[in-house]
Amino acid sequence: MADQSQSSPNPKPLPPPPPPPRAAAAAAERDFLLHLEAYLARRDGVDKLLKIARYAAKIALSSPSGAGTLAPRLKAFESSVGLSRKAFRLGKFVQDVNAVRCPSAAAPSAADRLLAAAAYGGEGLYYFVEQFVWLAKAGLIPAELAPRLQRISAWAELVGYAGSIALKLKEVKKIRSTIESKTPISKSGKCDGIEEEEEEEMKRLREKLLLKHLSIVQDLADGLMALGDVREAKGFLASPLLMASAGLLSALISTHKNWIAC
């Protein structure tokens, strides 16, 4: 009688055993740490974390209790973080100068180019003037110049956000138009026959639309704070809690966008 082991000359290899739970968890943790490393390597990533810390401290200070005995420490911490952010953004205006010098192909009309000039020009001027505000607060140039420089930077920032919001609203309209032009295909009874590439394209467009909406909310929050600086915190803009909440909302949205961009 033939050996039964010879009846299967090409036995299938056994699948490898699954990794132990600890190894899988360690791999996932390493992936998170690599992502975090990439995020912290970005200047905007660190800047927005500092922004979260600053406006969280401002919210604590503007609460009814006033942070109690921690108020002096939180005030010093908030002031120090604000000054650190100004130093950390040294030279950031160069990216806006390059954006103005080399307009993108997405702004074909004169109106779009004007809005782009307002958005990037205003933001670039804001970052440029903020460098001198930092020097004034650091004591290298006369401190008497700080209030005038801050007014100039506030106006430039407000113009920049106005142009940015207008541009993004136009981009949202274009993305919605593209989505609507593709939607009838999926509703024509051929849903099962839609190729995976088209489905991925629709998913990508919806994610892009969501990010644009979040970016507009962020600009509105930052624009509100810039308007408060221009009006010197008069009227309803005098509420410290409102301004701090707007700053924290903007920082959280920007942190989310930068995290995804990594």
Salt bridges, closest charged atoms under 4 A:
ASP44 OD1 - LYS92 NZ 2.59
ASP47 OD2 - LYS48 NZ 3.46
ASP47 OD1 - ARG85 NE 2.93
GLU78 OE2 - ARG54 NE 2.85
GLU78 OE2 - LYS58 NZ 3.38
GLU78 OE1 - LYS75 NZ 3.78
ASP112 OD1 - LYS170 NZ 2.48
GLU130 OE1 - LYS86 NZ 2.33
GLU171 OE1 - LYS212 NZ 2.41
GLU201 OE2 - ARG204 NH2 2.78
ASP219 OD2 - LYS168 NZ 2.77
ASP222 OD1 - LYS51 NZ 2.95
